[in-house]
Amino acid sequence: MKNFKEKIIIALDYGDLKPVKELLEKLKGGAYFYKIGFELFTSCGAKSVDLVKDYGCKVFLDLKYHDIPNTVYKAVKSAGKLGADIINVHASGGLDMMKAAKTAGEEASDAAGRHIDVIAVTVLTSLSDIDVKQVFYNNNMEEKGQGEADGIASGLALHLAKLAKISGLDGVVCSGHESLKIKNIFGQDFKTVTPGIRMKAKAKNADVHALSHGETEGLKEPNGGQKRIMTPSEAFKAGADYIVVGREITGAENPADALANVYADVEKS
Ligand code: C5P
C-alpha cells in the first residue's frame, strides 16, 4: 500500500501537553497524523493543535460538533483556521447542520489553501442495538437486554451515512466492519476513518461478539472497551482511508516500536 503511513492517525488522548510533547519527540519523523479529542482540547485548547503542527504533522480535530447549523458553521470555520485537517460533526444533527458544516469546510479550505475534510460520526460504537432503541426509538427505558433490536445500530449508521453523503460531506467515522459496505454503497471517494484498531483483533472475536450483544459479565473490558475491532491491515483491506490508533501506540512501553509494528502489519499484507 502506497503512502499508508500518512493514513495512520495517532490518538492523543491526554490531559496536558507534557506527555503529548514526549510522544511527538519519540515518534518524530515516523508519524504524520494525530487526533486531538475532547480531553486534550478541553485541557489545552489551540496550543495542542499548534504543538502538533510545530512537528509538521496533520491534525484530526475530533470534537464531534452537534448544534444548530449556524453554530456548527462557525465552529468548523474556526477549526479550519486553527489548522485542523479533518473536522467531524454528528450526523444526527441533521441535513441542514451537515450542509452548513460542508460550506464552512469549503470556505476554510479555500482560506487555508489546502483541502480540509469534514466527516460525520454516525452511531457511536459504544452504543449497542438496545441503547440505540432506547435513545432514538421511544423504547420507554426498557431494561437493557430485554428488547429485540438486532441490527438497529448498524441500520441507523448506514442511514446516517447516507445523510452525510447527501449533505456533501467527505466521509464518515465507522468501524472496520462497516467500511466496505459504506464504500460499496456510497462510492470509493466517500472516505472512511476507522478507530477500534488492535494488533491482535482476530483472537478477541468471541469477546467482541459477546460485548456487541451486551454480554459484559465476566469480561474485563477486553480491547479497552472497543467493541468492534480490526488489525491495521484488516482495516485497510476493508477499505479504510484512515485508521485511528490510540492505546496500541500511546500505551506501549516503546511507542516507536509499537508504531513500527503497525507499519510492519500493513506492509506484510
Ligand atoms: O485507544 P484506542 O485505539 O481505543 O483509541 C481510539 C480513539 O478513537 C479514541 O480517541 C476514541 O475516542 C476514538 N473513537 C473511537 N470510536 C469511535 C470514534 C472515535 O474509539 N467511534
Residues whose N, C-alpha, C, O or C-beta is under 5 A from the ligand:
A	BS01	C5P	A11 D13 G37 L124 T125 P195 G196 I197 Q226 V244 V245 G246 R247 E248
